[in-house]
Amino acid sequence: MLPIYPITETNKALICRLYDAINAGNFSQVEGCFHPSFRHHSPAPGQSRGVHSITQFWSQLRRQFPGLQLVLNELIAEGDYVVVRGTIEFHGPFGRFIEIVRVVDGQITDLWNVVTLDRGWVANGAALRRQP
């Protein structure tokens, strides 16, 4: 059996704090989870690659869909990386996501993600709209 390394547990705890802050709408706490040189490697069309893109996207969604919640279904950590599998809930399932997050010195430095939305919704930058 492999030993549990404290750094992987610390990194997983950071990700849990991040999603708790997003769910609570506490975006100053969200920004504190990210390193100043953070890079989003898979932004939505029209979205920038910095931390502002993350806070803008989730604050817009929470305004558009009050009560929207991110649910962490699985967290897997190895070294500097945490893999997250989760669902987006809004009066039931709304979407799914998988993220690979790199954490260095207690802050998120890199993010790669894939988000799939249910019920005909598509993302356009920091907004959602129904597909025709």
BALOBA-1460 file (C-alpha; in Angstrom, 3 decimals):
// residues 132
<rec num="1" residu="m" x="0.000" y="0.000" z="0.000"/>
<rec num="2" residu="l" x="1.297" y="3.446" z="-0.912"/>
<rec num="3" residu="p" x="1.707" y="5.940" z="1.944"/>
<rec num="4" residu="i" x="-0.536" y="9.007" z="2.056"/>
<rec num="5" residu="y" x="1.644" y="12.053" z="1.636"/>
<rec num="6" residu="p" x="0.644" y="15.193" z="3.562"/>
<rec num="7" residu="i" x="1.129" y="17.422" z="0.478"/>
<rec num="8" residu="t" x="-1.514" y="15.550" z="-1.525"/>
<rec num="9" residu="e" x="-4.005" y="15.880" z="1.340"/>
<rec num="10" residu="t" x="-3.160" y="19.586" z="1.673"/>
<rec num="11" residu="n" x="-3.684" y="20.077" z="-2.063"/>
<rec num="12" residu="k" x="-7.042" y="18.278" z="-1.938"/>
<rec num="13" residu="a" x="-8.095" y="20.473" z="0.999"/>
<rec num="14" residu="l" x="-7.244" y="23.589" z="-1.059"/>
<rec num="15" residu="i" x="-9.512" y="22.380" z="-3.870"/>
<rec num="16" residu="c" x="-12.336" y="21.739" z="-1.395"/>
<rec num="17" residu="r" x="-11.917" y="25.285" z="0.003"/>
<rec num="18" residu="l" x="-12.006" y="26.671" z="-3.548"/>
<rec num="19" residu="y" x="-15.291" y="24.968" z="-4.401"/>
<rec num="20" residu="d" x="-16.812" y="25.865" z="-1.029"/>
<rec num="21" residu="a" x="-15.937" y="29.524" z="-1.736"/>
<rec num="22" residu="i" x="-17.426" y="29.361" z="-5.255"/>
<rec num="23" residu="n" x="-20.616" y="27.779" z="-3.885"/>
<rec num="24" residu="a" x="-20.852" y="30.494" z="-1.225"/>
<rec num="25" residu="g" x="-20.176" y="33.282" z="-3.756"/>
<rec num="26" residu="n" x="-17.081" y="34.376" z="-1.799"/>
<rec num="27" residu="f" x="-14.936" y="35.400" z="-4.773"/>
<rec num="28" residu="s" x="-12.256" y="37.225" z="-2.759"/>
<rec num="29" residu="q" x="-11.544" y="33.874" z="-1.093"/>
<rec num="30" residu="v" x="-11.581" y="32.210" z="-4.539"/>
<rec num="31" residu="e" x="-8.906" y="34.596" z="-5.818"/>
<rec num="32" residu="g" x="-6.730" y="33.805" z="-2.797"/>
<rec num="33" residu="c" x="-6.509" y="30.154" z="-3.891"/>
<rec num="34" residu="f" x="-4.665" y="31.090" z="-7.098"/>
<rec num="35" residu="h" x="-1.018" y="31.973" z="-7.657"/>
<rec num="36" residu="p" x="-0.428" y="35.379" z="-9.338"/>
<rec num="37" residu="s" x="1.029" y="33.594" z="-12.398"/>
<rec num="38" residu="f" x="-2.006" y="31.260" z="-12.714"/>
<rec num="39" residu="r" x="-2.763" y="30.028" z="-16.223"/>
<rec num="40" residu="h" x="-6.074" y="28.532" z="-17.412"/>
<rec num="41" residu="h" x="-5.091" y="26.183" z="-20.239"/>
<rec num="42" residu="s" x="-8.615" y="25.445" z="-21.530"/>
<rec num="43" residu="p" x="-10.760" y="28.580" z="-21.228"/>
<rec num="44" residu="a" x="-14.217" y="28.790" z="-22.808"/>
<rec num="45" residu="p" x="-14.513" y="30.816" z="-26.030"/>
<rec num="46" residu="g" x="-14.162" y="34.496" z="-25.187"/>
<rec num="47" residu="q" x="-12.649" y="33.771" z="-21.763"/>
<rec num="48" residu="s" x="-9.174" y="34.975" z="-20.741"/>
<rec num="49" residu="r" x="-6.519" y="32.677" z="-19.262"/>
<rec num="50" residu="g" x="-5.990" y="34.420" z="-15.898"/>
<rec num="51" residu="v" x="-7.671" y="34.049" z="-12.509"/>
<rec num="52" residu="h" x="-10.128" y="36.821" z="-13.403"/>
<rec num="53" residu="s" x="-11.657" y="34.486" z="-15.991"/>
<rec num="54" residu="i" x="-12.466" y="31.971" z="-13.247"/>
<rec num="55" residu="t" x="-14.084" y="34.465" z="-10.879"/>
<rec num="56" residu="q" x="-15.947" y="36.189" z="-13.718"/>
<rec num="57" residu="f" x="-17.299" y="32.909" z="-15.100"/>
<rec num="58" residu="w" x="-18.572" y="31.558" z="-11.785"/>
<rec num="59" residu="s" x="-19.924" y="34.884" z="-10.487"/>
<rec num="60" residu="q" x="-21.849" y="35.350" z="-13.766"/>
<rec num="61" residu="l" x="-23.285" y="31.832" z="-13.526"/>
<rec num="62" residu="r" x="-24.304" y="32.344" z="-9.909"/>
<rec num="63" residu="r" x="-26.084" y="35.597" z="-10.867"/>
<rec num="64" residu="q" x="-27.762" y="33.896" z="-13.814"/>
<rec num="65" residu="f" x="-28.674" y="30.786" z="-11.793"/>
<rec num="66" residu="p" x="-29.014" y="31.604" z="-8.061"/>
<rec num="67" residu="g" x="-28.485" y="28.475" z="-6.006"/>
<rec num="68" residu="l" x="-26.171" y="26.828" z="-8.551"/>
<rec num="69" residu="q" x="-23.767" y="24.478" z="-6.737"/>
<rec num="70" residu="l" x="-20.623" y="22.578" z="-7.662"/>
<rec num="71" residu="v" x="-20.515" y="19.083" z="-6.199"/>
<rec num="72" residu="l" x="-17.177" y="17.296" z="-5.906"/>
<rec num="73" residu="n" x="-17.701" y="13.619" z="-6.676"/>
<rec num="74" residu="e" x="-14.045" y="12.533" z="-6.663"/>
<rec num="75" residu="l" x="-10.679" y="14.047" z="-5.806"/>
<rec num="76" residu="i" x="-7.485" y="12.234" z="-6.744"/>
<rec num="77" residu="a" x="-4.099" y="13.733" z="-5.867"/>
<rec num="78" residu="e" x="-0.590" y="12.788" z="-6.910"/>
<rec num="79" residu="g" x="2.335" y="15.109" z="-6.235"/>
<rec num="80" residu="d" x="1.506" y="18.647" z="-7.413"/>
<rec num="81" residu="y" x="-1.656" y="17.576" z="-9.256"/>
<rec num="82" residu="v" x="-5.271" y="17.139" z="-8.189"/>
<rec num="83" residu="v" x="-7.883" y="15.640" z="-10.498"/>
<rec num="84" residu="v" x="-11.483" y="16.630" z="-9.817"/>
<rec num="85" residu="r" x="-14.633" y="14.967" z="-11.144"/>
<rec num="86" residu="g" x="-17.775" y="16.841" z="-10.287"/>
<rec num="87" residu="t" x="-21.301" y="17.829" z="-11.177"/>
<rec num="88" residu="i" x="-22.978" y="21.203" z="-11.519"/>
<rec num="89" residu="e" x="-26.350" y="21.223" z="-9.759"/>
<rec num="90" residu="f" x="-29.240" y="23.627" z="-10.296"/>
<rec num="91" residu="h" x="-32.611" y="22.128" z="-9.379"/>
<rec num="92" residu="g" x="-31.109" y="18.783" z="-10.331"/>
<rec num="93" residu="p" x="-28.174" y="17.860" z="-12.573"/>
<rec num="94" residu="f" x="-27.078" y="20.745" z="-14.804"/>
<rec num="95" residu="g" x="-23.654" y="19.639" z="-16.009"/>
<rec num="96" residu="r" x="-20.477" y="17.711" z="-15.338"/>
<rec num="97" residu="f" x="-16.811" y="18.642" z="-15.196"/>
<rec num="98" residu="i" x="-13.362" y="17.152" z="-14.964"/>
<rec num="99" residu="e" x="-10.426" y="19.320" z="-13.954"/>
<rec num="100" residu="i" x="-6.719" y="18.802" z="-13.594"/>
<rec num="101" residu="v" x="-5.262" y="21.348" z="-11.210"/>
<rec num="102" residu="r" x="-1.594" y="21.954" z="-10.440"/>
<rec num="103" residu="v" x="-0.826" y="23.253" z="-6.956"/>
<rec num="104" residu="v" x="2.558" y="24.752" z="-6.043"/>
<rec num="105" residu="d" x="3.351" y="26.150" z="-2.590"/>
<rec num="106" residu="g" x="-0.304" y="26.058" z="-1.560"/>
<rec num="107" residu="q" x="-1.720" y="27.931" z="-4.557"/>
<rec num="108" residu="i" x="-3.209" y="26.870" z="-7.880"/>
<rec num="109" residu="t" x="-0.825" y="27.591" z="-10.752"/>
<rec num="110" residu="d" x="-2.473" y="25.739" z="-13.652"/>
<rec num="111" residu="l" x="-5.917" y="24.469" z="-14.633"/>
<rec num="112" residu="w" x="-7.073" y="22.213" z="-17.451"/>
<rec num="113" residu="n" x="-10.776" y="21.411" z="-17.574"/>
<rec num="114" residu="v" x="-13.656" y="20.008" z="-19.583"/>
<rec num="115" residu="v" x="-17.221" y="21.071" z="-18.772"/>
<rec num="116" residu="t" x="-20.270" y="19.375" z="-20.269"/>
<rec num="117" residu="l" x="-23.632" y="21.076" z="-19.764"/>
<rec num="118" residu="d" x="-26.970" y="19.254" z="-19.758"/>
<rec num="119" residu="r" x="-30.353" y="20.250" z="-21.156"/>
<rec num="120" residu="g" x="-29.160" y="22.024" z="-24.268"/>
<rec num="121" residu="w" x="-27.066" y="24.692" z="-22.538"/>
<rec num="122" residu="v" x="-23.854" y="26.046" z="-24.085"/>
<rec num="123" residu="a" x="-21.200" y="28.309" z="-22.580"/>
<rec num="124" residu="n" x="-20.153" y="31.490" z="-24.329"/>
<rec num="125" residu="g" x="-17.438" y="33.157" z="-22.302"/>
<rec num="126" residu="a" x="-18.914" y="33.978" z="-18.898"/>
<rec num="127" residu="a" x="-22.536" y="33.382" z="-19.881"/>
<rec num="128" residu="l" x="-24.809" y="30.458" z="-20.678"/>
<rec num="129" residu="r" x="-27.503" y="30.276" z="-23.265"/>
<rec num="130" residu="r" x="-29.849" y="27.620" z="-24.577"/>
<rec num="131" residu="q" x="-28.991" y="26.007" z="-27.881"/>
<rec num="132" residu="p" x="-31.637" y="26.656" z="-30.534"/>
